[in-house]
């Protein structure tokens, strides 16, 4: 590997090499010490170790080869468990994704090949540990005779992945990295976010998210083809970041971030003029502006359309802008809010025209990376669904996500703004007539429980269309389900939420029971405050974001 990968501009190269080498080896010694001092007995590997990649080197061996300076005679006791890598490929990659299409599964087609490629590098080592941690945690949550052992393995691999990646980020010089190495580093950080999602204990997902942001910011001056390896991973990062931002109550101090430079393509944006939004909100839609339909992968991998992704980001920003802390006048934000309001409700008037076609083709890594995409199916049933059924599943995902964004909009935009928005459209007889004829006499200002019912309709459609023998090998769409559940005030809707959580929890994803606990706490508070009037409410009087903050939790709702 190029020595320049670990050089820094501010220091003398020899001093930097010595410092980085020491940090690398210290991190390995520390991880080994944690393993040796564990109160639990040593755990043998699960089954026979039949590596798909030949002998996998220990952490110290890889670091000694790739880090300039002194070589330490260090060996690690934490072996790679090949059955965990196989389990990740065959089972977990399917559970990561709400649709059934291995050819467009980034966790199968990008993460796994990056982790298993040669030659070994510290970034790949971190990514491998992250994938094995996710696999161990998911297998433990599914139950079985090895649950305790899997929990310990998950924790050990988690610590290794985090420690190694922290050292990578601290020591690497981004200008000297190849496209593949940069992508592997970002994938490793996203792998840590996956650990937050699958792990059994509450964690602060912002820690891993901020680490991924640091990696992205290091390459902010580069122009990336959105179909590239890094571009695909960048989409996943932005989806994680957008979902995490929906839990915020106030605007965080602005940073000096530079956006990733993507090819500029026209899109029907609804953002207001820059005069209506503070500077900290400018330049934030480069993701949507630079995204061609053919390069968008989040529709199949997260169940969200490009249009809805843009509207969710705008809703989150306006929610923060209109918070009590900022409290701008309605006149200052009226134009942008009205445009956003109209765009959100456009799906009610023309759902077929709103849902974008499913992105065609499969995910293929960059041709210059020498990484071959995986040809292994991760469908436990051994067969793919017909394209017509797959498209129907994705459409239901997209509709559920969009309805949830409307409900979220009505939660985060203060009532005095909403009343003006609802009043602005009261005189639009054509739109109200069209809305009533299709959906009954539902007022736009009082339709959240109705929309929540539509979210459950869509999510239940997905279960109806998924063969029972492979339902446990398909992922969840947690954010729309969480929004529908936490905002349900009618008992019937709450029952539908509990049925959904019961099914979702069987897939072995740790954040599902944590999300359910938060939902139940919100329900209890709503009922205590609203009493007998609860069922007649449009939305409950309790903001779930406040409850999450008071609980000290930061759940990644994906």
C-alpha angles and dihedrals in degrees: 000000000000111000088218089071090080100035123107126210097226098055137059108265095237092049091047092050092051093047094048093045090053092048092049095050092043090055091052092047090049092050091048090050090053090052095046094047094049113128090221121085120257113280121224119222117270107257125322119341103235104165120210090204103042118250111352112218124234120252095256092050092054093044092048091054097045105035119076121225128043121007115220124213092230129144126187126221096207105098126200109255105216093193088063091055090048090047090051091052098045102034115010098049088060093048089051091064129057094213130060109239117114092187091064097036108117093195089058099034100038114016097044097047091045091052094046099042124111144271098047117237133177091256091053090046090054091047092050091052090048093051092048091048091053091047093050094048093047092049090048092051090051088059130228140138094297097052096118093046092048091051091054092045090049091053094046094050090045091056092047093048093049096045095049095045092049088056091047092053093046095049108032124100105216095206091065098050123106120232090254094050092048090050092048092052091051091046089053091054091048087049089060088054088053088055089054088053098046100032120108098230132064112263136174102255091193090075094064091036092055090049090054089048090054090054092048092048091053088065098038093117093062126092110227130197103233089224091058125104092255091044093056092048089047089058090054091048092051091050091053090046093048093050091046090052091058089072095058123106101190139026114269120223110282118251132208094254122155116211122240108263108238129174108279113242128171118256133171097255124185099197117130124240117286090251089069097052128055118249092259088069097051122103094018099120099065086114093063096034092055097043122104117198091240092057098046112109102169095085092070099026098046104012096242126122122228091246094051091047089057093047092048091053091050092046091052092050094047090047090056093042093052094045121122089259093060100024100175119186117266090243091060094057102024098104095050095041092050092051091047091047092052093047093050094051094043089090089066092057099040113010095165092052091048102052109082120223115267112268109259129229134022133288110267122182119233112288092232096057097075088223116136115212115240117266094193117112115230092197108114090204090061096230138080124238118249112270091244091058093044090053090049090052092050091048090054090049091051094048093047090050093048095049088050090054089055091052090047089050090056090049099050101037108079117248096246089059092045093051090055092047092049089048092050090060099039092091093052095103095177094055093043091048092049092046093049094047092054102036107021126251096325118151116221087227095054108034106100096108088047090051091047088056089052090052090055090046090057096044091048089049088059091056091046092055097044116087109246094232091063102033092101090054095058124083131244130250094221103170098061091039091050093049091049092047100044092047095046111115098164113087093225090057091047090054090053088051093053091049090052093048090048091057095041094051091062090069093072100243111147099209093061096073090041090054090048091053090053091048092052091050091052091049091052092050093046092052093047092052101037100036115177092355093064097099093054094055124108091209129001122254093244122088108217091209089064091050091050091050093048090050089054091234131137106189118188098225098207 
